[in-house]
Amino acid sequence: MNILVILIPVSLVLGGLGLIAFLWSLRSDQYEDLEGDAWRILSEDEDKPHEENNDSTKPF
């Protein structure tokens, strides 16, 4: 039963830290454009030119 004296405050502190991290992510607009991020990862970037690796000294 003495271990509960340690485990209960530790769990409350960790839960509070999780809540603070969640509230910070809400205030910094981390969840603003979820659908746009999902489509952005699937689209190809045509703005960036394809690099041709002609250097034979590189292993890959």
C-alpha distance matrix in Angstrom:
0.0 3.8 5.4 5.6 7.6 9.8 10.2 11.2 13.9 15.0 15.6 17.4 19.5 20.5 21.4 23.4 25.2 26.1 27.4 29.4 30.9 31.9 33.5 35.3 36.7 38.0 39.7 41.3 42.8 41.2 41.6 45.2 47.3 45.3 48.4 50.6 48.2 48.1 51.9 52.3 50.6 53.0 56.2 58.2 59.0 62.8 63.0 62.0 64.7 64.0 64.1 66.2 65.1 68.5 67.2 67.5 65.6 62.2 60.5 59.3
3.8 0.0 3.8 5.4 5.6 7.5 9.2 10.6 12.4 13.5 15.0 16.6 18.2 19.5 20.9 22.5 24.0 25.4 26.9 28.4 29.9 31.4 32.9 34.4 36.0 37.5 38.9 40.4 42.2 40.7 41.4 45.0 47.2 45.4 48.6 50.6 48.1 48.3 52.1 52.2 50.5 53.1 56.1 58.0 58.6 62.4 62.4 61.2 64.0 63.3 63.2 65.4 64.2 67.5 66.1 66.4 64.4 61.1 59.4 58.4
5.4 3.8 0.0 3.8 5.3 5.4 6.2 8.6 10.6 10.8 12.2 14.4 15.8 16.5 18.2 20.1 21.3 22.5 24.3 25.9 27.1 28.5 30.3 31.7 33.1 34.7 36.3 37.6 39.4 37.6 38.4 42.0 44.1 42.2 45.3 47.3 44.7 44.8 48.6 48.7 46.9 49.5 52.5 54.3 55.0 58.8 58.8 57.6 60.3 59.6 59.5 61.7 60.5 63.8 62.5 62.7 60.8 57.4 55.8 54.7
5.6 5.4 3.8 0.0 3.8 5.2 4.9 5.7 8.5 9.6 10.2 11.9 13.9 15.0 15.9 17.9 19.6 20.6 22.0 23.9 25.4 26.5 28.1 29.8 31.2 32.6 34.2 35.8 37.4 35.9 36.4 39.9 42.2 40.4 43.5 45.6 43.2 43.4 47.2 47.4 45.8 48.4 51.5 53.5 54.2 58.0 58.0 57.1 59.9 59.4 59.5 61.8 60.9 64.3 63.1 63.5 61.7 58.3 56.7 55.4
7.6 5.6 5.3 3.8 0.0 3.8 5.9 6.1 7.1 9.0 10.7 11.6 13.1 15.0 16.2 17.4 19.1 20.8 22.0 23.3 25.2 26.6 27.8 29.3 31.2 32.6 33.8 35.4 37.4 36.1 36.9 40.3 42.8 41.3 44.6 46.5 44.1 44.6 48.4 48.4 47.0 49.8 52.6 54.6 55.0 58.8 58.6 57.7 60.6 60.2 60.2 62.6 61.6 65.0 63.7 64.3 62.4 59.0 57.6 56.4
9.8 7.5 5.4 5.2 3.8 0.0 3.8 5.8 5.9 6.3 8.8 10.4 11.0 12.5 14.4 15.7 16.8 18.6 20.3 21.4 22.8 24.6 26.1 27.2 29.0 30.7 32.0 33.2 35.3 33.8 34.9 38.3 40.7 39.1 42.5 44.2 41.6 42.1 45.9 45.8 44.2 47.1 49.9 51.7 52.0 55.8 55.6 54.5 57.3 56.9 56.8 59.2 58.1 61.4 60.1 60.6 58.6 55.3 53.9 52.8
10.2 9.2 6.2 4.9 5.9 3.8 0.0 3.8 5.7 5.1 6.0 8.5 9.9 10.5 12.0 14.1 15.3 16.3 18.1 19.8 21.0 22.4 24.2 25.6 27.0 28.6 30.2 31.5 33.2 31.5 32.3 35.9 38.1 36.3 39.5 41.4 38.9 39.2 43.0 43.1 41.4 44.2 47.1 49.0 49.6 53.4 53.4 52.4 55.2 54.7 54.8 57.2 56.2 59.6 58.5 59.0 57.2 53.8 52.3 51.0
11.2 10.6 8.6 5.7 6.1 5.8 3.8 0.0 3.8 5.5 5.2 6.2 8.7 10.0 10.5 12.2 14.3 15.4 16.4 18.3 20.0 21.1 22.4 24.2 25.8 27.0 28.6 30.3 32.0 30.6 31.2 34.6 37.0 35.4 38.7 40.7 38.5 38.9 42.7 42.9 41.5 44.3 47.2 49.3 49.9 53.6 53.6 52.8 55.8 55.5 55.8 58.4 57.6 61.1 60.1 60.8 59.2 55.7 54.3 52.8
13.9 12.4 10.6 8.5 7.1 5.9 5.7 3.8 0.0 3.8 5.5 5.0 6.1 8.6 9.8 10.4 12.2 14.2 15.1 16.3 18.3 19.8 20.9 22.3 24.3 25.7 26.8 28.4 30.5 29.3 30.3 33.6 36.2 35.0 38.4 40.1 37.9 38.6 42.4 42.3 41.1 44.1 46.7 48.7 49.0 52.7 52.4 51.7 54.7 54.6 54.8 57.4 56.7 60.2 59.0 59.9 58.1 54.7 53.6 52.1
15.0 13.5 10.8 9.6 9.0 6.3 5.1 5.5 3.8 0.0 3.8 5.4 5.2 6.2 8.5 9.8 10.6 12.4 14.2 15.3 16.5 18.4 20.0 21.0 22.7 24.5 25.8 27.0 29.0 27.5 28.7 32.1 34.5 33.1 36.5 38.1 35.6 36.3 40.0 39.8 38.4 41.4 44.1 45.9 46.2 50.0 49.7 48.7 51.7 51.4 51.5 54.1 53.2 56.7 55.5 56.3 54.5 51.0 49.9 48.5
15.6 15.0 12.2 10.2 10.7 8.8 6.0 5.2 5.5 3.8 0.0 3.8 5.5 5.1 6.0 8.5 9.8 10.5 12.2 14.1 15.3 16.4 18.3 19.8 21.1 22.6 24.3 25.7 27.3 25.7 26.4 30.0 32.2 30.6 33.9 35.8 33.4 33.9 37.7 37.8 36.4 39.2 42.0 44.1 44.6 48.4 48.3 47.6 50.6 50.3 50.7 53.2 52.6 56.1 55.2 56.0 54.5 50.9 49.7 48.0
17.4 16.6 14.4 11.9 11.6 10.4 8.5 6.2 5.0 5.4 3.8 0.0 3.8 5.5 5.1 6.1 8.6 9.8 10.4 12.2 14.2 15.2 16.3 18.2 19.9 21.0 22.4 24.2 26.0 24.9 25.6 28.9 31.5 30.3 33.7 35.5 33.4 34.2 37.9 38.0 37.0 39.9 42.5 44.7 45.1 48.8 48.6 48.0 51.2 51.2 51.7 54.4 54.0 57.6 56.7 57.8 56.2 52.7 51.6 49.9
19.5 18.2 15.8 13.9 13.1 11.0 9.9 8.7 6.1 5.2 5.5 3.8 0.0 3.8 5.4 5.0 6.2 8.6 9.8 10.4 12.3 14.2 15.2 16.3 18.4 20.0 21.0 22.4 24.6 23.5 24.7 28.0 30.6 29.6 33.2 34.6 32.4 33.4 37.1 36.8 35.8 38.9 41.4 43.3 43.4 47.1 46.7 46.0 49.1 49.2 49.5 52.3 51.7 55.3 54.3 55.4 53.7 50.2 49.4 47.8
20.5 19.5 16.5 15.0 15.0 12.5 10.5 10.0 8.6 6.2 5.1 5.5 3.8 0.0 3.8 5.4 5.0 6.2 8.6 9.8 10.5 12.3 14.3 15.2 16.6 18.5 20.0 21.1 22.9 21.3 22.5 25.9 28.3 27.0 30.5 31.9 29.5 30.3 34.1 33.8 32.6 35.6 38.2 40.2 40.4 44.2 43.9 43.1 46.2 46.1 46.4 49.2 48.6 52.1 51.2 52.3 50.7 47.2 46.2 44.5
21.4 20.9 18.2 15.9 16.2 14.4 12.0 10.5 9.8 8.5 6.0 5.1 5.4 3.8 0.0 3.8 5.4 5.1 6.2 8.6 9.9 10.6 12.3 14.2 15.4 16.7 18.5 20.1 21.5 20.1 20.7 24.1 26.6 25.3 28.7 30.5 28.4 29.1 32.8 32.9 31.9 34.9 37.5 39.7 40.1 43.9 43.7 43.3 46.5 46.5 47.2 50.0 49.7 53.3 52.7 53.8 52.5 48.9 47.9 45.9
23.4 22.5 20.1 17.9 17.4 15.7 14.1 12.2 10.4 9.8 8.5 6.1 5.0 5.4 3.8 0.0 3.8 5.4 5.0 6.1 8.6 9.8 10.5 12.2 14.2 15.3 16.5 18.3 20.2 19.4 20.4 23.5 26.3 25.5 29.1 30.6 28.7 29.8 33.4 33.3 32.6 35.8 38.1 40.3 40.4 44.0 43.6 43.3 46.6 46.9 47.5 50.5 50.3 53.9 53.2 54.6 53.1 49.6 48.9 47.0
25.2 24.0 21.3 19.6 19.1 16.8 15.3 14.3 12.2 10.6 9.8 8.6 6.2 5.0 5.4 3.8 0.0 3.8 5.4 5.1 6.1 8.6 9.9 10.4 12.3 14.3 15.3 16.4 18.6 17.4 19.0 22.1 24.8 24.0 27.7 28.8 26.6 27.9 31.5 31.0 30.2 33.5 35.7 37.7 37.6 41.3 40.7 40.2 43.5 43.7 44.2 47.1 46.8 50.4 49.6 51.0 49.5 46.0 45.4 43.6
26.1 25.4 22.5 20.6 20.8 18.6 16.3 15.4 14.2 12.4 10.5 9.8 8.6 6.2 5.1 5.4 3.8 0.0 3.8 5.5 5.1 6.2 8.6 9.8 10.6 12.5 14.4 15.4 16.9 15.3 16.3 19.7 22.2 21.0 24.6 26.0 23.8 24.9 28.5 28.3 27.5 30.6 33.0 35.1 35.4 39.1 38.8 38.4 41.7 41.9 42.5 45.5 45.3 49.0 48.4 49.8 48.5 44.9 44.2 42.1
27.4 26.9 24.3 22.0 22.0 20.3 18.1 16.4 15.1 14.2 12.2 10.4 9.8 8.6 6.2 5.0 5.4 3.8 0.0 3.8 5.4 5.1 6.2 8.5 9.9 10.6 12.4 14.3 15.7 14.8 15.5 18.6 21.4 20.6 24.2 25.8 24.1 25.3 28.8 28.8 28.4 31.5 33.7 36.1 36.3 39.9 39.6 39.5 42.9 43.4 44.3 47.4 47.5 51.2 50.8 52.3 51.2 47.6 47.0 44.8
29.4 28.4 25.9 23.9 23.3 21.4 19.8 18.3 16.3 15.3 14.1 12.2 10.4 9.8 8.6 6.1 5.1 5.5 3.8 0.0 3.8 5.4 5.1 6.1 8.6 9.9 10.6 12.2 14.4 14.0 15.5 18.2 21.3 21.1 24.8 25.9 24.1 25.8 29.2 28.7 28.5 31.8 33.7 35.9 35.7 39.2 38.5 38.4 41.8 42.5 43.3 46.4 46.5 50.2 49.6 51.3 50.1 46.5 46.2 44.2
30.9 29.9 27.1 25.4 25.2 22.8 21.0 20.0 18.3 16.5 15.3 14.2 12.3 10.5 9.9 8.6 6.1 5.1 5.4 3.8 0.0 3.8 5.5 5.1 6.2 8.7 10.0 10.6 12.6 11.3 13.2 16.2 18.9 18.4 22.2 23.0 20.9 22.6 26.0 25.4 25.0 28.4 30.3 32.4 32.2 35.8 35.1 34.9 38.3 38.8 39.6 42.7 42.8 46.4 45.9 47.6 46.4 42.9 42.6 40.4
31.9 31.4 28.5 26.5 26.6 24.6 22.4 21.1 19.8 18.4 16.4 15.2 14.2 12.3 10.6 9.8 8.6 6.2 5.1 5.4 3.8 0.0 3.8 5.4 5.1 6.3 8.8 10.0 11.0 9.8 10.6 13.8 16.5 15.9 19.6 20.9 19.1 20.6 24.0 23.9 23.7 26.8 28.9 31.3 31.4 35.0 34.6 34.7 38.2 38.8 39.9 43.0 43.4 47.1 46.9 48.7 47.7 44.1 43.7 41.3
33.5 32.9 30.3 28.1 27.8 26.1 24.2 22.4 20.9 20.0 18.3 16.3 15.2 14.3 12.3 10.5 9.9 8.6 6.2 5.1 5.5 3.8 0.0 3.8 5.4 5.1 6.3 8.7 10.1 10.3 11.2 13.6 16.9 17.1 20.7 21.8 20.6 22.4 25.6 25.4 25.7 28.8 30.6 33.0 32.8 36.2 35.6 35.9 39.5 40.5 41.6 44.9 45.4 49.1 49.0 50.9 50.0 46.4 46.3 43.9
35.3 34.4 31.7 29.8 29.3 27.2 25.6 24.2 22.3 21.0 19.8 18.2 16.3 15.2 14.2 12.2 10.4 9.8 8.5 6.1 5.1 5.4 3.8 0.0 3.8 5.4 5.2 6.1 8.7 8.9 11.1 13.2 16.4 16.9 20.7 21.1 19.6 21.9 24.9 24.1 24.4 27.8 29.3 31.4 30.8 34.2 33.3 33.5 37.0 38.1 39.0 42.4 42.8 46.5 46.2 48.2 47.2 43.7 43.8 41.5
36.7 36.0 33.1 31.2 31.2 29.0 27.0 25.8 24.3 22.7 21.1 19.9 18.4 16.6 15.4 14.2 12.3 10.6 9.9 8.6 6.2 5.1 5.4 3.8 0.0 3.8 5.5 5.2 6.4 5.4 7.6 10.1 13.0 13.2 17.0 17.5 15.9 18.1 21.1 20.5 20.8 24.1 25.7 27.9 27.5 31.0 30.3 30.6 34.2 35.1 36.2 39.6 40.1 43.9 43.8 45.8 45.0 41.5 41.5 39.0
38.0 37.5 34.7 32.6 32.6 30.7 28.6 27.0 25.7 24.5 22.6 21.0 20.0 18.5 16.7 15.3 14.3 12.5 10.6 9.9 8.7 6.3 5.1 5.4 3.8 0.0 3.8 5.6 5.4 6.1 6.7 8.6 12.1 12.7 16.3 17.1 16.3 18.4 21.3 21.1 21.9 24.9 26.4 28.9 28.7 32.0 31.4 32.1 35.8 36.9 38.4 41.8 42.6 46.3 46.5 48.6 48.0 44.5 44.5 41.8
39.7 38.9 36.3 34.2 33.8 32.0 30.2 28.6 26.8 25.8 24.3 22.4 21.0 20.0 18.5 16.5 15.3 14.4 12.4 10.6 10.0 8.8 6.3 5.2 5.5 3.8 0.0 3.8 5.4 7.7 9.3 10.0 13.7 15.2 18.6 18.9 18.2 20.8 23.3 22.7 23.8 27.0 28.0 30.3 29.7 32.8 31.8 32.5 36.2 37.7 39.0 42.6 43.4 47.0 47.1 49.4 48.6 45.2 45.6 43.0
41.3 40.4 37.6 35.8 35.4 33.2 31.5 30.3 28.4 27.0 25.7 24.2 22.4 21.1 20.1 18.3 16.4 15.4 14.3 12.2 10.6 10.0 8.7 6.1 5.2 5.6 3.8 0.0 3.8 5.7 8.5 9.0 12.2 13.9 17.4 17.0 15.9 18.9 21.2 20.1 21.1 24.5 25.3 27.4 26.5 29.6 28.4 29.0 32.7 34.2 35.4 39.0 39.8 43.4 43.4 45.8 45.0 41.7 42.2 39.7
42.8 42.2 39.4 37.4 37.4 35.3 33.2 32.0 30.5 29.0 27.3 26.0 24.6 22.9 21.5 20.2 18.6 16.9 15.7 14.4 12.6 11.0 10.1 8.7 6.4 5.4 5.4 3.8 0.0 3.8 5.4 5.2 8.6 10.5 13.8 13.6 13.0 15.9 18.1 17.4 18.8 21.9 22.7 25.1 24.4 27.5 26.7 27.6 31.4 32.9 34.5 38.0 39.1 42.8 43.1 45.5 45.1 41.7 42.1 39.3
41.2 40.7 37.6 35.9 36.1 33.8 31.5 30.6 29.3 27.5 25.7 24.9 23.5 21.3 20.1 19.4 17.4 15.3 14.8 14.0 11.3 9.8 10.3 8.9 5.4 6.1 7.7 5.7 3.8 0.0 3.8 5.7 8.0 8.6 12.3 12.3 10.8 13.5 16.1 15.4 16.1 19.4 20.6 23.0 22.7 26.0 25.5 26.1 29.7 30.8 32.3 35.8 36.7 40.4 40.7 42.9 42.5 39.0 39.1 36.3
41.6 41.4 38.4 36.4 36.9 34.9 32.3 31.2 30.3 28.7 26.4 25.6 24.7 22.5 20.7 20.4 19.0 16.3 15.5 15.5 13.2 10.6 11.2 11.1 7.6 6.7 9.3 8.5 5.4 3.8 0.0 3.8 5.9 6.0 9.7 10.7 9.9 11.9 14.7 14.8 15.8 18.6 20.0 22.9 23.1 26.3 26.3 27.2 30.8 31.8 33.7 37.1 38.2 42.0 42.5 44.7 44.5 40.9 40.9 37.9
45.2 45.0 42.0 39.9 40.3 38.3 35.9 34.6 33.6 32.1 30.0 28.9 28.0 25.9 24.1 23.5 22.1 19.7 18.6 18.2 16.2 13.8 13.6 13.2 10.1 8.6 10.0 9.0 5.2 5.7 3.8 0.0 3.8 6.2 9.1 9.2 9.6 12.2 14.1 14.1 16.0 18.5 19.3 22.2 22.1 25.1 24.8 26.1 29.9 31.3 33.4 36.9 38.3 42.0 42.8 45.2 45.2 41.7 42.0 38.9
47.3 47.2 44.1 42.2 42.8 40.7 38.1 37.0 36.2 34.5 32.2 31.5 30.6 28.3 26.6 26.3 24.8 22.2 21.4 21.3 18.9 16.5 16.9 16.4 13.0 12.1 13.7 12.2 8.6 8.0 5.9 3.8 0.0 3.8 5.7 5.4 6.4 8.9 10.4 10.6 12.8 15.0 15.7 18.7 18.9 21.9 21.9 23.5 27.1 28.4 30.8 34.2 35.8 39.5 40.6 42.9 43.2 39.8 40.0 36.7
45.3 45.4 42.2 40.4 41.3 39.1 36.3 35.4 35.0 33.1 30.6 30.3 29.6 27.0 25.3 25.5 24.0 21.0 20.6 21.1 18.4 15.9 17.1 16.9 13.2 12.7 15.2 13.9 10.5 8.6 6.0 6.2 3.8 0.0 3.8 5.5 5.3 6.4 9.0 10.0 11.2 13.3 14.9 18.1 19.0 22.2 22.8 23.9 27.4 28.3 30.6 33.8 35.3 39.0 40.1 42.1 42.4 38.9 38.7 35.4
48.4 48.6 45.3 43.5 44.6 42.5 39.5 38.7 38.4 36.5 33.9 33.7 33.2 30.5 28.7 29.1 27.7 24.6 24.2 24.8 22.2 19.6 20.7 20.7 17.0 16.3 18.6 17.4 13.8 12.3 9.7 9.1 5.7 3.8 0.0 3.8 5.4 5.0 6.4 8.6 10.3 11.4 12.8 16.3 17.6 20.5 21.6 23.1 26.4 27.2 29.9 33.0 34.8 38.5 39.8 41.9 42.5 39.1 38.9 35.4
50.6 50.6 47.3 45.6 46.5 44.2 41.4 40.7 40.1 38.1 35.8 35.5 34.6 31.9 30.5 30.6 28.8 26.0 25.8 25.9 23.0 20.9 21.8 21.1 17.5 17.1 18.9 17.0 13.6 12.3 10.7 9.2 5.4 5.5 3.8 0.0 3.8 5.4 5.3 6.0 8.8 10.2 10.6 13.9 14.6 17.4 18.1 19.8 23.3 24.4 27.1 30.3 32.3 35.9 37.3 39.6 40.3 37.0 37.1 33.7
48.2 48.1 44.7 43.2 44.1 41.6 38.9 38.5 37.9 35.6 33.4 33.4 32.4 29.5 28.4 28.7 26.6 23.8 24.1 24.1 20.9 19.1 20.6 19.6 15.9 16.3 18.2 15.9 13.0 10.8 9.9 9.6 6.4 5.3 5.4 3.8 0.0 3.8 5.5 5.0 6.4 9.0 10.1 13.1 13.7 17.1 17.7 18.7 22.1 22.9 25.3 28.5 30.1 33.8 35.0 37.1 37.6 34.1 34.1 30.8
48.1 48.3 44.8 43.4 44.6 42.1 39.2 38.9 38.6 36.3 33.9 34.2 33.4 30.3 29.1 29.8 27.9 24.9 25.3 25.8 22.6 20.6 22.4 21.9 18.1 18.4 20.8 18.9 15.9 13.5 11.9 12.2 8.9 6.4 5.0 5.4 3.8 0.0 3.8 5.6 5.7 7.1 9.4 12.7 14.4 17.7 19.1 20.0 23.0 23.4 25.8 28.8 30.4 34.1 35.4 37.3 37.9 34.4 34.1 30.6
51.9 52.1 48.6 47.2 48.4 45.9 43.0 42.7 42.4 40.0 37.7 37.9 37.1 34.1 32.8 33.4 31.5 28.5 28.8 29.2 26.0 24.0 25.6 24.9 21.1 21.3 23.3 21.2 18.1 16.1 14.7 14.1 10.4 9.0 6.4 5.3 5.5 3.8 0.0 3.8 5.5 5.3 6.5 10.1 12.0 14.9 16.6 17.9 20.9 21.4 24.3 27.2 29.2 32.8 34.5 36.5 37.5 34.1 34.0 30.4
52.3 52.2 48.7 47.4 48.4 45.8 43.1 42.9 42.3 39.8 37.8 38.0 36.8 33.8 32.9 33.3 31.0 28.3 28.8 28.7 25.4 23.9 25.4 24.1 20.5 21.1 22.7 20.1 17.4 15.4 14.8 14.1 10.6 10.0 8.6 6.0 5.0 5.6 3.8 0.0 3.8 5.4 5.3 8.2 9.2 12.4 13.5 14.7 17.9 18.7 21.4 24.5 26.5 30.1 31.6 33.8 34.7 31.4 31.6 28.0
50.6 50.5 46.9 45.8 47.0 44.2 41.4 41.5 41.1 38.4 36.4 37.0 35.8 32.6 31.9 32.6 30.2 27.5 28.4 28.5 25.0 23.7 25.7 24.4 20.8 21.9 23.8 21.1 18.8 16.1 15.8 16.0 12.8 11.2 10.3 8.8 6.4 5.7 5.5 3.8 0.0 3.8 5.7 8.0 9.6 13.1 14.6 14.9 17.7 17.8 20.2 23.1 24.6 28.4 29.7 31.7 32.4 29.0 28.8 25.3
53.0 53.1 49.5 48.4 49.8 47.1 44.2 44.3 44.1 41.4 39.2 39.9 38.9 35.6 34.9 35.8 33.5 30.6 31.5 31.8 28.4 26.8 28.8 27.8 24.1 24.9 27.0 24.5 21.9 19.4 18.6 18.5 15.0 13.3 11.4 10.2 9.0 7.1 5.3 5.4 3.8 0.0 3.8 6.6 9.5 12.5 14.8 15.4 17.8 17.5 20.3 22.8 24.7 28.3 30.1 31.9 33.0 29.7 29.4 25.7
56.2 56.1 52.5 51.5 52.6 49.9 47.1 47.2 46.7 44.1 42.0 42.5 41.4 38.2 37.5 38.1 35.7 33.0 33.7 33.7 30.3 28.9 30.6 29.3 25.7 26.4 28.0 25.3 22.7 20.6 20.0 19.3 15.7 14.9 12.8 10.6 10.1 9.4 6.5 5.3 5.7 3.8 0.0 3.8 6.5 9.0 11.5 12.6 15.1 15.4 18.5 21.2 23.5 27.0 29.0 31.1 32.5 29.4 29.5 25.8
58.2 58.0 54.3 53.5 54.6 51.7 49.0 49.3 48.7 45.9 44.1 44.7 43.3 40.2 39.7 40.3 37.7 35.1 36.1 35.9 32.4 31.3 33.0 31.4 27.9 28.9 30.3 27.4 25.1 23.0 22.9 22.2 18.7 18.1 16.3 13.9 13.1 12.7 10.1 8.2 8.0 6.6 3.8 0.0 3.8 6.0 8.9 9.5 11.5 11.6 14.9 17.5 20.0 23.4 25.5 27.7 29.2 26.3 26.7 23.0
59.0 58.6 55.0 54.2 55.0 52.0 49.6 49.9 49.0 46.2 44.6 45.1 43.4 40.4 40.1 40.4 37.6 35.4 36.3 35.7 32.2 31.4 32.8 30.8 27.5 28.7 29.7 26.5 24.4 22.7 23.1 22.1 18.9 19.0 17.6 14.6 13.7 14.4 12.0 9.2 9.6 9.5 6.5 3.8 0.0 3.8 5.5 6.2 8.9 10.0 13.2 16.3 18.9 22.2 24.2 26.8 28.1 25.3 26.2 22.7
62.8 62.4 58.8 58.0 58.8 55.8 53.4 53.6 52.7 50.0 48.4 48.8 47.1 44.2 43.9 44.0 41.3 39.1 39.9 39.2 35.8 35.0 36.2 34.2 31.0 32.0 32.8 29.6 27.5 26.0 26.3 25.1 21.9 22.2 20.5 17.4 17.1 17.7 14.9 12.4 13.1 12.5 9.0 6.0 3.8 0.0 3.8 5.5 7.2 9.0 12.5 15.4 18.5 21.4 23.8 26.6 28.2 25.8 27.0 23.6
63.0 62.4 58.8 58.0 58.6 55.6 53.4 53.6 52.4 49.7 48.3 48.6 46.7 43.9 43.7 43.6 40.7 38.8 39.6 38.5 35.1 34.6 35.6 33.3 30.3 31.4 31.8 28.4 26.7 25.5 26.3 24.8 21.9 22.8 21.6 18.1 17.7 19.1 16.6 13.5 14.6 14.8 11.5 8.9 5.5 3.8 0.0 3.8 6.5 9.4 12.3 15.6 18.6 21.4 23.4 26.6 27.9 25.7 27.2 24.2
62.0 61.2 57.6 57.1 57.7 54.5 52.4 52.8 51.7 48.7 47.6 48.0 46.0 43.1 43.3 43.3 40.2 38.4 39.5 38.4 34.9 34.7 35.9 33.5 30.6 32.1 32.5 29.0 27.6 26.1 27.2 26.1 23.5 23.9 23.1 19.8 18.7 20.0 17.9 14.7 14.9 15.4 12.6 9.5 6.2 5.5 3.8 0.0 3.8 6.5 8.9 12.4 15.1 18.0 19.9 23.0 24.2 21.9 23.5 20.5
64.7 64.0 60.3 59.9 60.6 57.3 55.2 55.8 54.7 51.7 50.6 51.2 49.1 46.2 46.5 46.6 43.5 41.7 42.9 41.8 38.3 38.2 39.5 37.0 34.2 35.8 36.2 32.7 31.4 29.7 30.8 29.9 27.1 27.4 26.4 23.3 22.1 23.0 20.9 17.9 17.7 17.8 15.1 11.5 8.9 7.2 6.5 3.8 0.0 3.8 6.2 9.3 12.4 15.0 17.2 20.4 22.0 20.1 21.9 19.1
64.0 63.3 59.6 59.4 60.2 56.9 54.7 55.5 54.6 51.4 50.3 51.2 49.2 46.1 46.5 46.9 43.7 41.9 43.4 42.5 38.8 38.8 40.5 38.1 35.1 36.9 37.7 34.2 32.9 30.8 31.8 31.3 28.4 28.3 27.2 24.4 22.9 23.4 21.4 18.7 17.8 17.5 15.4 11.6 10.0 9.0 9.4 6.5 3.8 0.0 3.8 6.4 9.6 12.4 14.9 17.6 19.5 17.4 18.9 15.9
64.1 63.2 59.5 59.5 60.2 56.8 54.8 55.8 54.8 51.5 50.7 51.7 49.5 46.4 47.2 47.5 44.2 42.5 44.3 43.3 39.6 39.9 41.6 39.0 36.2 38.4 39.0 35.4 34.5 32.3 33.7 33.4 30.8 30.6 29.9 27.1 25.3 25.8 24.3 21.4 20.2 20.3 18.5 14.9 13.2 12.5 12.3 8.9 6.2 3.8 0.0 3.8 6.3 9.2 11.3 14.3 15.9 14.0 15.9 13.3
66.2 65.4 61.7 61.8 62.6 59.2 57.2 58.4 57.4 54.1 53.2 54.4 52.3 49.2 50.0 50.5 47.1 45.5 47.4 46.4 42.7 43.0 44.9 42.4 39.6 41.8 42.6 39.0 38.0 35.8 37.1 36.9 34.2 33.8 33.0 30.3 28.5 28.8 27.2 24.5 23.1 22.8 21.2 17.5 16.3 15.4 15.6 12.4 9.3 6.4 3.8 0.0 3.8 6.0 8.9 11.5 13.8 12.5 14.3 12.0
65.1 64.2 60.5 60.9 61.6 58.1 56.2 57.6 56.7 53.2 52.6 54.0 51.7 48.6 49.7 50.3 46.8 45.3 47.5 46.5 42.8 43.4 45.4 42.8 40.1 42.6 43.4 39.8 39.1 36.7 38.2 38.3 35.8 35.3 34.8 32.3 30.1 30.4 29.2 26.5 24.6 24.7 23.5 20.0 18.9 18.5 18.6 15.1 12.4 9.6 6.3 3.8 0.0 3.8 5.6 8.1 10.2 8.7 10.7 8.9
68.5 67.5 63.8 64.3 65.0 61.4 59.6 61.1 60.2 56.7 56.1 57.6 55.3 52.1 53.3 53.9 50.4 49.0 51.2 50.2 46.4 47.1 49.1 46.5 43.9 46.3 47.0 43.4 42.8 40.4 42.0 42.0 39.5 39.0 38.5 35.9 33.8 34.1 32.8 30.1 28.4 28.3 27.0 23.4 22.2 21.4 21.4 18.0 15.0 12.4 9.2 6.0 3.8 0.0 3.8 6.1 9.0 9.1 11.4 10.6
67.2 66.1 62.5 63.1 63.7 60.1 58.5 60.1 59.0 55.5 55.2 56.7 54.3 51.2 52.7 53.2 49.6 48.4 50.8 49.6 45.9 46.9 49.0 46.2 43.8 46.5 47.1 43.4 43.1 40.7 42.5 42.8 40.6 40.1 39.8 37.3 35.0 35.4 34.5 31.6 29.7 30.1 29.0 25.5 24.2 23.8 23.4 19.9 17.2 14.9 11.3 8.9 5.6 3.8 0.0 3.8 5.6 6.2 9.3 9.6
67.5 66.4 62.7 63.5 64.3 60.6 59.0 60.8 59.9 56.3 56.0 57.8 55.4 52.3 53.8 54.6 51.0 49.8 52.3 51.3 47.6 48.7 50.9 48.2 45.8 48.6 49.4 45.8 45.5 42.9 44.7 45.2 42.9 42.1 41.9 39.6 37.1 37.3 36.5 33.8 31.7 31.9 31.1 27.7 26.8 26.6 26.6 23.0 20.4 17.6 14.3 11.5 8.1 6.1 3.8 0.0 3.8 5.5 7.5 8.8
65.6 64.4 60.8 61.7 62.4 58.6 57.2 59.2 58.1 54.5 54.5 56.2 53.7 50.7 52.5 53.1 49.5 48.5 51.2 50.1 46.4 47.7 50.0 47.2 45.0 48.0 48.6 45.0 45.1 42.5 44.5 45.2 43.2 42.4 42.5 40.3 37.6 37.9 37.5 34.7 32.4 33.0 32.5 29.2 28.1 28.2 27.9 24.2 22.0 19.5 15.9 13.8 10.2 9.0 5.6 3.8 0.0 3.8 6.4 8.9
62.2 61.1 57.4 58.3 59.0 55.3 53.8 55.7 54.7 51.0 50.9 52.7 50.2 47.2 48.9 49.6 46.0 44.9 47.6 46.5 42.9 44.1 46.4 43.7 41.5 44.5 45.2 41.7 41.7 39.0 40.9 41.7 39.8 38.9 39.1 37.0 34.1 34.4 34.1 31.4 29.0 29.7 29.4 26.3 25.3 25.8 25.7 21.9 20.1 17.4 14.0 12.5 8.7 9.1 6.2 5.5 3.8 0.0 3.8 5.6
60.5 59.4 55.8 56.7 57.6 53.9 52.3 54.3 53.6 49.9 49.7 51.6 49.4 46.2 47.9 48.9 45.4 44.2 47.0 46.2 42.6 43.7 46.3 43.8 41.5 44.5 45.6 42.2 42.1 39.1 40.9 42.0 40.0 38.7 38.9 37.1 34.1 34.1 34.0 31.6 28.8 29.4 29.5 26.7 26.2 27.0 27.2 23.5 21.9 18.9 15.9 14.3 10.7 11.4 9.3 7.5 6.4 3.8 0.0 3.8
59.3 58.4 54.7 55.4 56.4 52.8 51.0 52.8 52.1 48.5 48.0 49.9 47.8 44.5 45.9 47.0 43.6 42.1 44.8 44.2 40.4 41.3 43.9 41.5 39.0 41.8 43.0 39.7 39.3 36.3 37.9 38.9 36.7 35.4 35.4 33.7 30.8 30.6 30.4 28.0 25.3 25.7 25.8 23.0 22.7 23.6 24.2 20.5 19.1 15.9 13.3 12.0 8.9 10.6 9.6 8.8 8.9 5.6 3.8 0.0
